[in-house]
Amino acid sequence: MMYFLGLFITVFVLLTSNAAMASDAPYVLPEPEYNPTAPSPPCFDGEIASVSENSITARERITSGPESQTSIMITSESVIFTVYGGYVARSELKVGQKIRVWYKGQSCSSPKLPLEAIRIQIASRNPLEDWP
């Protein structure tokens, strides 16, 4: 009985320490032209619903449930590029473009508020095209 209790405690400690290490994974931003390491998953995946001078409103890509929209600020630090790597001017953002966004901050779970994009990746300049 003590053997199984000891084994259970050992497995529990290993699992919880691995989970803690996973949450401490570095927040790696994608780069438009070169990524030496795999970037972190995007904080937001959806499509642009509206564009203003300093922000976008985007609909989250969800398969069920009510549609939600998120307002994301775009600043001079925001880098916008296509999935193929070419830079995109802020003026080229259009309603319907598919986007992935990484927020400024420590991680997706700890972003700077209000939400500010540090990286925006679009599937294509053409709003009718989806991810390759």
Secondary structure, DSSP 4 states (H G I P E B T S, - for coil): -HHHHHHHHHHHHHHHHHHHHHHT---PPP-SS--SSPPPPPSEEEEEEEE-SSEEEEEE--SSS---EEEEEEEEEEEEEETTS-B--GGG--TT-EEEEEESEEETTEE-SS-EEEEEEES-SSTT----
